[in-house]
Amino acid sequence: MRRLALRAGAGLARTGSVFGHGSGDIALAFSTAYTVPQQTDQPMPSMAMLHDGLIDGLFQAVVDSTEQAIVHALCSARAVTGRNEHHRYALADLLPDWPGAFPQPTTAAP
């Protein structure tokens, strides 16, 4: 799992991030594949394992999905005004000539 999580940095790099000191970038990885029994009288689960030579497809999937998550977040973001009236525009506001490139915001049901 750790080896997969480390590949998130490559997805960040595809979008121009340097994953540098103080950047605030964080990658989390977890699995729900196996539950270790708490009671000693219960058997441990048998585990299927993937050979190291076949893991490249999973590495590629991590990189692709990280890149896609960043692009989607950028395209879905709305304009915001923060502390001291600092304003950040949404990409959709800055690039109005790209119809269909940015999803329309949805509102949550009451």
Residue frames as a rotation matrix with the C-alpha (Angstrom) as fourth column:
MET 1
0.576 0.818 0.000 0.00
0.818 -0.576 0.000 0.00
0.000 0.000 -1.000 0.00
ARG 2
0.378 -0.516 -0.768 2.85
0.193 -0.768 0.611 2.37
-0.905 -0.379 -0.191 0.83
ARG 3
-0.660 -0.674 0.332 4.38
0.426 0.027 0.904 1.82
-0.619 0.738 0.269 -2.61
LEU 4
-0.119 0.708 0.696 1.07
0.960 -0.097 0.263 2.76
0.253 0.699 -0.668 -4.25
ALA 5
0.734 0.441 -0.517 0.63
0.605 -0.770 0.202 5.88
-0.309 -0.461 -0.832 -2.10
LEU 6
-0.106 -0.873 -0.477 4.08
0.301 -0.485 0.821 7.11
-0.948 -0.057 0.314 -3.09
ARG 7
-0.608 -0.110 0.786 2.98
0.786 0.059 0.616 7.20
-0.114 0.992 0.051 -6.74
ALA 8
0.539 0.829 -0.149 0.49
0.808 -0.559 -0.185 9.99
-0.237 -0.020 -0.971 -5.97
GLY 9
0.125 -0.598 -0.791 3.44
0.101 -0.786 0.610 12.38
-0.987 -0.156 -0.037 -6.24
ALA 10
-0.818 -0.398 0.414 3.76
0.407 0.107 0.907 11.48
-0.406 0.911 0.075 -9.93
GLY 11
-0.004 0.906 0.422 0.10
0.985 -0.069 0.157 12.43
0.171 0.417 -0.893 -10.47
LEU 12
0.627 0.142 -0.766 0.75
0.437 -0.878 0.195 15.76
-0.645 -0.458 -0.612 -8.76
ALA 13
-0.387 -0.880 -0.274 3.78
0.146 -0.352 0.924 16.31
-0.910 0.318 0.265 -10.98
ARG 14
-0.515 0.253 0.819 1.67
0.855 0.223 0.468 15.82
-0.064 0.942 -0.331 -14.12
THR 15
0.554 0.811 0.189 -0.38
0.807 -0.579 0.117 18.85
0.204 0.088 -0.975 -13.08
GLY 16
0.297 -0.536 0.790 2.66
0.142 -0.794 -0.591 21.03
0.944 0.288 -0.160 -12.40
SER 17
0.930 0.040 0.366 3.05
-0.349 -0.226 0.910 20.60
0.120 -0.973 -0.197 -8.65
VAL 18
0.005 -0.981 -0.192 6.54
-0.528 0.161 -0.834 20.19
0.849 0.105 -0.517 -7.26
PHE 19
0.710 0.330 -0.622 5.27
0.277 0.681 0.678 18.47
0.647 -0.654 0.392 -4.09
GLY 20
-0.202 -0.929 0.309 7.65
0.147 -0.341 -0.929 20.76
0.968 -0.142 0.205 -2.21
HIS 21
-0.682 -0.168 -0.712 8.27
0.717 0.039 -0.696 21.71
0.144 -0.985 0.094 1.38
GLY 22
-0.757 0.420 -0.501 5.29
0.042 -0.733 -0.679 23.55
-0.652 -0.535 0.537 2.79
SER 23
-0.893 0.406 -0.193 3.05
-0.277 -0.158 0.948 22.75
0.354 0.900 0.253 -0.17
GLY 24
-0.374 0.782 0.499 0.41
-0.808 -0.011 -0.589 21.08
-0.455 -0.623 0.636 1.99
ASP 25
0.104 0.372 -0.922 0.09
-0.794 0.590 0.148 18.13
0.599 0.717 0.357 -0.38
ILE 26
-0.446 -0.171 0.879 -0.73
-0.737 0.627 -0.252 14.87
-0.508 -0.760 -0.405 1.36
ALA 27
-0.207 0.360 -0.910 -1.47
-0.687 0.608 0.398 11.41
0.697 0.707 0.121 0.02
LEU 28
-0.225 0.233 0.946 -3.43
-0.830 0.462 -0.312 8.85
-0.510 -0.856 0.089 2.00
ALA 29
-0.328 0.153 -0.932 -3.83
-0.607 0.723 0.332 5.18
0.724 0.674 -0.144 1.21
PHE 30
-0.423 0.220 0.879 -5.87
-0.760 0.443 -0.476 2.54
-0.494 -0.869 -0.020 2.97
SER 31
-0.672 0.191 -0.716 -7.27
-0.395 0.725 0.564 -0.87
0.627 0.662 -0.411 2.32
THR 32
0.004 0.727 0.687 -10.33
-0.969 0.173 -0.178 -2.74
-0.249 -0.665 0.705 3.50
ALA 33
-0.051 -0.073 -0.996 -9.14
-0.708 0.706 -0.016 -6.01
0.704 0.705 -0.088 2.00
TYR 34
-0.192 -0.102 -0.976 -8.50
0.375 0.911 -0.169 -7.94
0.907 -0.399 -0.136 5.20
THR 35
0.477 0.329 0.815 -9.75
-0.676 -0.455 0.580 -7.79
0.562 -0.827 0.005 8.74
VAL 36
-0.579 -0.708 -0.404 -7.44
-0.174 0.592 -0.787 -9.22
0.796 -0.386 -0.466 11.32
PRO 37
0.415 0.799 -0.435 -9.45
0.287 0.340 0.896 -11.07
0.864 -0.497 -0.088 13.99
GLN 38
0.115 -0.302 0.946 -9.19
-0.759 -0.641 -0.112 -9.71
0.641 -0.705 -0.303 17.50
GLN 39
0.675 0.206 0.708 -9.73
-0.658 0.603 0.451 -13.08
-0.334 -0.770 0.543 19.15
THR 40
-0.354 -0.934 -0.059 -6.82
-0.888 0.315 0.334 -15.53
-0.293 0.171 -0.941 19.15
ASP 41
-0.380 0.252 0.890 -9.15
0.023 0.965 -0.263 -18.51
-0.925 -0.079 -0.372 18.64
GLN 42
0.769 0.628 -0.120 -10.26
-0.065 -0.111 -0.992 -17.16
-0.636 0.770 -0.044 15.23
PRO 43
0.213 -0.730 0.650 -8.18
0.854 0.462 0.239 -18.09
-0.474 0.504 0.722 12.16
MET 44
-0.315 -0.417 -0.853 -6.18
-0.141 -0.868 0.476 -15.51
-0.938 0.271 0.215 10.27
PRO 45
0.753 0.623 -0.210 -7.46
-0.279 0.014 -0.960 -14.83
-0.595 0.782 0.184 6.72
SER 46
0.061 -0.708 0.704 -5.62
0.783 0.471 0.407 -16.37
-0.619 0.526 0.583 3.81
MET 47
0.308 -0.025 -0.951 -4.14
-0.239 -0.970 -0.052 -13.70
-0.921 0.243 -0.305 1.55
ALA 48
0.626 -0.145 0.766 -3.88
0.766 0.296 -0.570 -13.59
-0.144 0.944 0.297 -2.21
MET 49
0.174 -0.662 -0.729 -0.85
0.122 -0.720 0.683 -11.64
-0.977 -0.208 -0.044 -3.32
LEU 50
0.995 0.095 -0.006 0.14
0.017 -0.240 -0.971 -9.91
-0.094 0.966 -0.240 -6.54
HIS 51
0.322 -0.933 0.164 3.60
0.922 0.348 0.168 -10.58
-0.214 0.098 0.972 -7.93
ASP 52
0.063 -0.382 -0.922 5.83
0.225 -0.895 0.386 -7.48
-0.972 -0.231 0.030 -8.00
GLY 53
-0.862 -0.466 0.200 6.27
0.264 -0.074 0.962 -7.88
-0.434 0.881 0.187 -11.74
LEU 54
-0.414 0.797 0.439 2.53
0.823 0.121 0.556 -7.30
0.390 0.592 -0.706 -12.25
ILE 55
0.021 0.446 -0.895 2.06
0.864 -0.459 -0.208 -4.21
-0.503 -0.768 -0.395 -10.10
ASP 56
-0.889 -0.457 -0.032 2.90
0.377 -0.769 0.515 -1.58
-0.260 0.446 0.856 -12.76
GLY 57
-0.432 0.808 0.400 -0.75
0.489 -0.163 0.857 -1.34
0.758 0.566 -0.325 -13.82
LEU 58
0.470 0.576 -0.669 -1.73
0.870 -0.176 0.460 -0.37
0.147 -0.798 -0.584 -10.28
PHE 59
-0.357 -0.668 -0.653 1.04
0.669 -0.671 0.320 2.24
-0.651 -0.323 0.687 -10.15
GLN 60
-0.911 0.044 0.411 -0.27
0.329 -0.525 0.785 3.72
0.250 0.850 0.464 -13.41
ALA 61
0.031 0.999 -0.010 -3.83
0.698 -0.014 0.716 3.75
0.715 -0.029 -0.698 -12.04
VAL 62
0.241 -0.014 -0.970 -2.70
0.888 -0.401 0.226 5.71
-0.393 -0.916 -0.084 -8.96
VAL 63
-0.752 -0.597 -0.278 -0.92
0.410 -0.755 0.512 8.30
-0.516 0.271 0.813 -11.10
ASP 64
-0.741 0.519 0.426 -3.87
0.359 -0.231 0.904 8.64
0.568 0.823 -0.016 -13.51
SER 65
0.226 0.918 -0.325 -6.49
0.814 0.005 0.581 8.88
0.535 -0.396 -0.746 -10.78
THR 66
-0.049 -0.319 -0.946 -4.49
0.795 -0.586 0.157 11.47
-0.605 -0.745 0.282 -8.82
GLU 67
-0.950 -0.311 0.024 -4.10
0.247 -0.702 0.667 13.62
-0.191 0.640 0.744 -11.92
GLN 68
-0.463 0.849 0.253 -7.82
0.454 -0.018 0.891 13.28
0.761 0.527 -0.377 -12.75
ALA 69
0.241 0.548 -0.801 -8.84
0.969 -0.089 0.231 14.21
0.055 -0.832 -0.553 -9.19
ILE 70
-0.438 -0.485 -0.757 -6.78
0.531 -0.819 0.218 17.41
-0.726 -0.306 0.616 -9.36
VAL 71
-0.973 0.099 0.208 -8.09
0.141 -0.461 0.876 18.40
0.183 0.882 0.435 -12.80
HIS 72
-0.151 0.984 -0.091 -11.67
0.688 0.171 0.705 17.72
0.710 0.044 -0.703 -11.72
ALA 73
0.134 0.163 -0.977 -11.22
0.929 -0.364 0.066 19.76
-0.345 -0.917 -0.201 -8.53
LEU 74
-0.766 -0.481 -0.426 -9.78
0.301 -0.854 0.424 22.69
-0.568 0.197 0.799 -10.49
CYS 75
-0.865 0.456 0.208 -12.59
0.122 -0.211 0.970 22.60
0.486 0.864 0.127 -13.05
SER 76
0.002 0.926 -0.377 -15.29
0.739 0.253 0.625 22.26
0.674 -0.280 -0.684 -10.39
ALA 77
-0.524 -0.297 -0.798 -14.00
0.823 -0.416 -0.385 24.97
-0.218 -0.859 0.463 -8.05
ARG 78
0.580 0.736 0.349 -16.05
0.754 -0.647 0.110 28.10
0.307 0.199 -0.931 -7.47
ALA 79
-0.135 -0.577 0.806 -14.76
0.109 -0.817 -0.567 31.63
0.985 0.011 0.173 -6.96
VAL 80
0.429 0.217 -0.877 -14.01
0.868 0.169 0.467 32.45
0.249 -0.962 -0.116 -3.32
THR 81
0.247 -0.368 0.896 -13.23
-0.248 -0.918 -0.309 35.51
0.937 -0.146 -0.318 -1.25
GLY 82
0.215 -0.284 -0.934 -11.09
0.779 0.627 -0.012 34.96
0.589 -0.726 0.356 1.81
ARG 83
0.371 -0.162 -0.914 -9.48
0.806 -0.433 0.404 36.87
-0.461 -0.887 -0.030 4.61
ASN 84
-0.317 -0.463 -0.828 -8.72
0.148 -0.886 0.439 40.54
-0.937 0.017 0.349 3.92
GLU 85
0.563 0.716 -0.413 -10.99
-0.333 -0.261 -0.906 40.33
-0.757 0.647 0.092 0.86
HIS 86
-0.623 -0.755 -0.204 -8.50
-0.569 0.259 0.781 38.24
-0.537 0.602 -0.591 -1.12
HIS 87
0.487 0.871 -0.061 -10.45
-0.599 0.282 -0.750 36.93
-0.636 0.402 0.659 -4.11
ARG 88
-0.747 -0.619 0.242 -9.68
-0.254 0.603 0.756 33.87
-0.614 0.503 -0.608 -6.22
TYR 89
-0.019 0.738 -0.675 -11.60
-0.977 -0.158 -0.145 33.39
-0.213 0.656 0.724 -9.44
ALA 90
0.340 0.208 0.917 -12.89
-0.033 0.977 -0.209 30.07
-0.940 0.041 0.339 -10.70
LEU 91
-0.741 -0.623 0.251 -11.39
0.182 0.174 0.968 28.73
-0.646 0.763 -0.016 -13.93
ALA 92
-0.148 0.780 0.608 -14.88
0.979 0.201 -0.019 28.85
-0.137 0.592 -0.794 -15.46
ASP 93
0.727 0.378 -0.573 -14.92
0.376 -0.918 -0.128 32.63
-0.575 -0.123 -0.809 -14.79
LEU 94
0.015 -0.847 -0.532 -11.49
-0.313 -0.509 0.802 33.12
-0.950 0.154 -0.273 -16.34
LEU 95
-0.936 -0.353 -0.009 -12.12
-0.149 0.372 0.916 30.93
-0.319 0.859 -0.401 -19.40
PRO 96
-0.133 0.991 0.011 -15.73
-0.362 -0.039 -0.931 31.61
-0.923 -0.128 0.364 -20.43
ASP 97
0.107 0.144 -0.984 -15.04
-0.991 -0.069 -0.117 30.61
-0.085 0.987 0.135 -24.05
TRP 98
-0.858 -0.395 -0.329 -14.65
-0.412 0.911 -0.019 26.94
0.308 0.120 -0.944 -23.10
PRO 99
0.053 0.959 0.278 -18.30
-0.993 0.021 0.117 25.86
0.107 -0.282 0.953 -22.99
GLY 100
0.820 0.388 -0.420 -18.86
-0.353 0.922 0.160 22.42
0.449 0.017 0.893 -21.55
ALA 101
-0.080 -0.938 -0.336 -15.34
-0.028 0.339 -0.940 22.23
0.996 -0.066 -0.054 -20.11
PHE 102
-0.916 -0.236 0.326 -16.49
-0.291 -0.169 -0.942 23.06
0.277 -0.957 0.086 -16.62
PRO 103
-0.502 0.768 -0.398 -19.28
0.720 0.626 0.299 21.20
0.479 -0.137 -0.867 -14.81
GLN 104
-0.065 0.590 0.805 -22.18
-0.268 -0.787 0.556 23.22
0.961 -0.179 0.209 -13.53
PRO 105
-0.905 -0.262 0.334 -22.30
-0.374 0.117 -0.920 23.43
0.202 -0.958 -0.204 -9.73
THR 106
-0.159 0.861 -0.484 -24.97
0.265 0.509 0.819 21.31
0.951 0.002 -0.309 -8.12
THR 107
-0.326 0.138 0.935 -26.80
-0.832 -0.511 -0.215 22.12
0.448 -0.849 0.282 -4.94
ALA 108
-0.984 -0.043 -0.174 -27.41
0.050 0.864 -0.501 19.60
0.172 -0.502 -0.848 -2.22
ALA 109
-0.149 0.984 -0.093 -30.98
0.246 0.128 0.961 18.49
0.958 0.121 -0.261 -1.64
PRO 110
-0.188 0.120 0.975 -32.58
-0.782 -0.619 -0.075 19.95
0.594 -0.777 0.210 1.51
